[in-house]
Amino acid sequence: MYARDNESGANPLQEQPAADRVNAAVDAFRMLSDATRLRLMWLLSHGEYDVGSLAETIAVARPLVSQHLAKLRLAGLVHTRRDGRRVVYRARDAHVRALIAEALFHADHEVTGTPRHD
């Protein structure tokens, strides 16, 4: 008897993600397609920051950082909390942090020519 590659017996086309999941993923990638937002997300994947700290760190005007953060928040990619009078931001969860890390690891291969791996 031969082992089956697909134990469920379902056709791979039948196992495609639902349209709403695909659309949500596309929206997340769309938000991350901006260099400033990706830089912000990289920082927020490694800790909590307020708007002023983010603006200073990436050398972008504070109002522009605020606008980007508002978009990222609406997209569900960042979480906020109050710390006294200031609002601090961080990446929403481990999935978002992993997405940012993997995108930049992929970029490392593209930029440096480091051999691919699985």
N, C-alpha and C positions, 0 to 999 in steps of 0.2 A: 504494500500500500504506500502511496506517495503522500508526503506532507503537503498541505495546501498553503499557498502563500497568503490567502485571504480567508481566514477561518469563518468569517460571517457569510461568505458566499455572495456578498453584495457586489454589484458592479461599482468600480471606483467613481463613476459619474454620479451614482446615487448617493455617495457619501460626501458630496460637496457641502460646504457650509451654507447655511441659510442666508438669504439676501440681506437680512437686517444685520447679521454678523459681519458680512463682507462690507457693507456700507459703513458700519462703525469702525472697522479697521481702516478703510480708505480715509475716513474723516481724521483718524489719528495720524496716519501717514501724511495727510495734507497739512496738518498742523506742524508736523516735524520737518516739513520740506523747506522751511525758512531757516537760514543760518543763525539768525539771532535767537529764534525760539529753540533750536537744537542746542545752542550754547547754554541757554538758560536751563533747559532740561538736564543737560549734563551736570551742571552745578547742583540743581535741585535733586538729582539722583544721589548726590553725595552729602546732602545736609539741608538744613533749613536756612533760608535767607529772607531778609526784608527787601523791599524794592530798592532802597538806597544802596545797600550792599551789592545787590545784583548789578545795578547800573554802574557802580564804580568798578566792579570786578571785570565786566565785559566792555567797559568804556562806551556805553550807549546812554543817551539821554534818559533821565528818569521817566518822563511821560511816555516815551516809546516803550520802555520796559514794562510800565504799567499796562499799556495797551496789549502787549504780547501776553502778559500774564493773565489778563482778562480772557483772552481767546483760549489760552491753554486751560484755564479753569472751566470755561464753558464746555470745552471738549472733554472734560473729565480726566485730564492728564496731571493736574496739580491739585493739591489739597491746601487749605489755608487754616490758620488758627491765629487767634489774637494773643499777643504777648504785651500786655499793658496797652499802650496807645498805638503800637505798631502791629501790622499784620505780617506774619511769616509764612513763607511758601515752602513746599517740598513736593517731590514727585509722589503721585497718588499711592502707588503700591509697588510690590515686587515685580509685577508684570511690566509696568511702565519702566522701572529701572532696568530690567533685563532687556527690554526693547531698545532703550537708548544705548546700553552697553554693546549689544550685538550689532547695532547699526554702525557704531564707531569701530568695533573690531573688524567688521567687514571693510570699512573705509581704510583701515590700516593695511589690509591686504592690497587694496586698490592703489594706494599711494606708495607703499614701500616695495611692493612686488614680493612680499613674503609669501612663500608657498601656501596654497590652500590646504585645508584639512577638514575632516569630518568629525 
